[in-house]
Amino acid sequence: MTSSPPTLRLEKFRQIARLTIDNEARRNAMTLEMWEQLADLVVEAGDDPETRLIVLTGAGDRAFCAGADISQFAEKRQADGAAAYDIAVARAQSTLFAAAKPTIAIIHGACHGGGVGLALCCDLRLATSDAHFRIPAARLGLGYAFSNVELVVQRLGVSGAADLLFSSRKINAAEALRLGIVTNLFDDVDAKGSISEYVQMIAENAPLTLLAVKGALLELAKPEAERNRDRVDSLVAACIESRDYAEGQAAFREKRQPQFSGI
């Protein structure tokens, strides 16, 4: 049986857009073509008015993403092509980081190299107990781009980033939670079910509120002089003026589950 060509799959499940890294034969390593594909699919998911959040995960049971596909490096990441390759990676990561909708990485198995970068670009990183993390650039002689180091520092702090990047060591799920690589760890026997419930809980919340919070998080990630508070204020005002605000209050009074529409 021949394996499917490496790709990214975008599927819609009601309010959730699920983006799956699918290269099982190489533990979901990202090819150059997949890096180029990712940014477009994130934009497509974010532009869908019915989508409330974007979930990123890996196909199969062995890995979230083992990083960049090293088998391509000799051809596509040498001196002549390295800049173009790095641009594709940077565009994928910056687009994912700046997605208008909340983003969630669901991590199992290997999350290495560029896979860690993708996970850190997401707002929330949910991991199962079998997840393990590593950035092996120092074992490959690969220079880690400024934007990539900046991302790791932003999420983990200077000391945490130095540890991860200098040592190239493997980190288990429990330590990843402590360091802030993951935000939530699910180690119960029904981890997949618990993760699905958590994701669905977010998807059922008021979409305009989710947009306002995400907008604030994006502005706070910028240097203070570049932040646009007016943009966030307008998103908050849209919540107050929405039908969903009235629906939320009514549901609270009536002790029932609110039914939000995003208007």
C-alpha positions as a printed Julia matrix, in Angstrom:
263×3 Matrix{Float64}:
   0.0    0.0    0.0
   1.45   3.39  -1.0
   1.3    6.29   1.4
  -0.51   9.51   0.55
   1.59  12.5   -0.54
   2.42  14.95   2.28
  -0.27  17.58   2.64
  -2.36  19.68   4.99
  -6.06  18.93   5.3
  -8.65  21.55   6.22
 -11.97  20.21   7.46
 -14.95  22.02   8.99
 -16.93  20.68  11.93
 -19.66  23.2   12.62
 -17.89  26.13  14.33
 -14.45  24.46  14.32
 -11.94  24.47  11.47
  -9.56  21.51  11.86
  -6.2   21.76  10.11
  -4.34  18.42  10.04
  -0.63  18.02   9.26
  -0.62  14.82   7.22
   2.74  13.23   6.49
   2.54  10.12   8.66
   5.39   8.31   6.94
   7.77  11.0    8.25
   6.01  11.71  11.56
   4.16  14.65  10.01
   7.32  16.52   9.07
   6.64  19.69   7.09
   7.81  19.85   3.48
   8.45  23.2    1.79
   5.16  22.77  -0.07
   3.33  22.24   3.22
   4.86  25.37   4.74
   3.63  27.29   1.7
   0.19  25.69   1.96
  -0.29  26.38   5.67
  -0.59  30.16   5.48
  -3.28  30.02   2.77
  -5.35  27.47   4.71
  -5.16  29.48   7.93
  -6.43  32.55   6.05
  -9.21  30.47   4.46
 -10.3   29.16   7.85
 -10.12  32.58   9.46
 -12.21  34.19   6.71
 -15.04  31.68   7.11
 -17.76  33.54   9.07
 -19.03  30.29  10.58
 -15.62  29.36  12.02
 -15.14  30.32  15.65
 -11.76  28.69  16.25
  -8.98  26.89  14.38
  -7.54  23.61  15.62
  -4.12  22.4   14.43
  -3.14  18.75  14.91
  -1.16  15.91  13.36
  -2.38  12.82  11.54
  -2.04   9.38  13.11
  -0.86   8.44  16.58
   2.91   9.01  16.48
   3.37  12.74  16.11
   1.96  16.23  16.07
   4.8   17.4   13.84
   8.44  16.28  13.79
   9.53  19.63  12.35
  10.81  20.42   8.88
  11.38  17.48   6.54
  15.18  17.11   6.71
  15.2   14.98   3.55
  14.57  18.21   1.59
  17.41  20.2    3.15
  20.13  19.1    0.71
  18.03  20.26  -2.23
  15.91  23.12  -0.91
  17.64  24.5    2.18
  21.21  25.02   1.03
  22.71  28.49   0.66
  20.93  29.3   -2.62
  17.51  28.18  -1.44
  17.73  28.73   2.31
  16.33  32.26   2.2
  13.24  31.21   0.22
  12.71  28.27   2.55
  12.97  30.49   5.64
  10.52  32.98   4.09
   7.96  30.21   3.61
   8.37  29.08   7.22
   8.17  32.64   8.54
   5.03  33.37   6.51
   3.35  30.18   7.77
   4.18  30.93  11.37
   3.32  34.64  11.28
  -0.01  33.93   9.58
  -0.89  31.3   12.18
   0.17  33.59  15.04
  -1.88  36.49  13.64
  -5.02  34.47  12.82
  -8.11  36.51  13.68
  -9.8   33.5   15.27
  -8.51  31.71  18.38
  -6.08  28.89  17.54
  -5.52  25.64  19.43
  -2.73  23.1   18.89
  -3.66  19.56  19.94
  -0.35  17.77  20.51
   0.4   14.07  20.79
   3.65  12.2   20.31
   6.59  14.0   18.74
   6.56  17.79  18.58
  10.04  18.73  17.41
  11.77  21.64  15.68
   9.37  23.5   13.47
   6.54  21.58  15.13
   7.35  23.37  18.38
   7.31  26.64  16.45
   3.86  25.89  15.03
   2.54  24.93  18.45
   3.92  28.11  20.03
   2.19  30.19  17.36
  -1.17  28.95  18.65
  -3.04  30.66  21.49
  -3.56  27.4   23.38
  -1.49  24.21  23.3
  -3.25  21.09  24.58
  -1.08  18.01  25.02
  -1.59  14.36  25.87
   0.8   12.64  28.26
   2.73  10.93  25.43
   3.77  14.27  23.9
   7.47  15.15  23.85
   9.22  18.27  22.66
  12.6   19.19  21.24
  14.25  21.84  19.06
  17.32  20.06  17.62
  18.77  22.94  15.58
  22.03  22.89  17.57
  22.43  19.18  16.76
  21.98  19.87  13.05
  24.22  22.92  12.74
  21.17  24.9   11.65
  20.96  28.61  12.45
  17.69  29.45  14.17
  16.08  32.52  12.58
  15.6   35.68  14.65
  11.8   35.5   14.34
  11.85  31.91  15.6
  14.0   32.79  18.62
  11.75  35.78  19.28
   8.68  33.51  19.32
  10.26  31.07  21.79
  11.37  33.94  24.05
   7.9   35.47  23.92
   6.3   32.22  25.08
   8.96  30.84  27.45
  11.09  33.81  28.5
  14.79  34.28  27.82
  16.04  31.56  30.18
  13.5   28.99  28.98
  14.35  29.72  25.36
  18.07  29.46  26.08
  17.59  26.08  27.75
  15.51  24.68  24.89
  17.73  26.02  22.09
  21.18  25.55  23.64
  20.61  22.01  24.93
  18.48  20.53  22.12
  17.23  18.16  24.81
  13.96  16.23  24.72
  11.29  17.45  27.14
   8.36  15.33  28.3
   4.79  16.54  28.59
   4.89  17.24  32.33
   7.98  19.46  32.04
   6.54  21.11  28.94
   3.54  22.15  31.04
   5.81  23.58  33.72
   7.89  25.51  31.19
   4.84  26.89  29.38
   5.42  25.02  26.12
   1.93  23.62  26.61
  -0.94  25.37  28.36
  -3.0   22.3   29.28
  -2.01  18.67  29.85
  -4.55  15.86  29.59
  -3.2   12.65  31.07
  -6.42  10.81  31.89
  -7.47   7.58  30.19
  -9.88   9.48  27.94
  -7.57  12.35  27.02
  -8.97  12.67  23.5
 -12.51  12.92  24.83
 -11.5   15.47  27.45
  -9.7   17.57  24.83
 -12.74  17.44  22.54
 -14.98  18.62  25.37
 -12.61  21.5   26.17
 -12.42  22.6   22.52
 -16.21  22.37  22.14
 -16.69  24.44  25.3
 -14.71  27.26  23.69
 -16.51  26.87  20.35
 -19.88  27.31  22.08
 -18.89  30.64  23.65
 -19.86  34.0   22.17
 -17.87  34.38  18.92
 -17.67  38.18  19.12
 -16.17  37.89  22.59
 -13.62  35.39  21.27
 -12.71  37.83  18.49
 -12.32  40.7   20.96
 -10.08  38.68  23.27
  -7.99  37.44  20.33
  -7.67  41.01  19.05
  -6.4   42.15  22.44
  -3.9   39.29  22.62
  -2.53  40.18  19.19
  -2.11  43.83  20.14
  -0.44  42.93  23.43
   2.1   40.84  21.53
   3.3   44.0   19.75
   5.7   46.59  21.17
   3.69  49.06  23.25
   4.22  51.92  20.8
   2.66  49.88  17.97
  -0.47  48.71  19.76
  -3.86  49.73  18.39
  -6.19  50.01  21.37
  -8.89  51.6   19.23
  -9.17  48.37  17.23
  -9.72  46.36  20.4
 -12.17  48.93  21.76
 -14.24  48.61  18.58
 -14.32  44.83  18.95
 -15.49  45.2   22.55
 -18.15  47.71  21.48
 -19.43  45.23  18.9
 -19.99  42.74  21.72
 -22.07  45.21  23.74
 -24.19  46.08  20.67
 -24.76  42.47  19.64
 -27.79  40.23  19.96
 -25.5   37.7   21.6
 -25.02  40.03  24.58
 -28.79  40.05  25.16
 -28.9   36.27  24.59
 -26.15  35.7   27.16
 -28.02  37.7   29.79
 -31.31  35.97  29.02
 -29.69  32.53  29.21
 -28.13  33.44  32.57
 -31.49  34.56  33.98
 -33.25  31.47  32.62
 -30.46  29.12  33.74
 -30.0   27.59  30.29
 -27.23  27.16  27.74
 -26.89  30.31  25.58
 -27.28  29.93  21.82
 -24.9   32.41  20.25
 -25.06  33.42  16.59
 -22.22  35.91  16.23
 -24.5   38.87  15.57
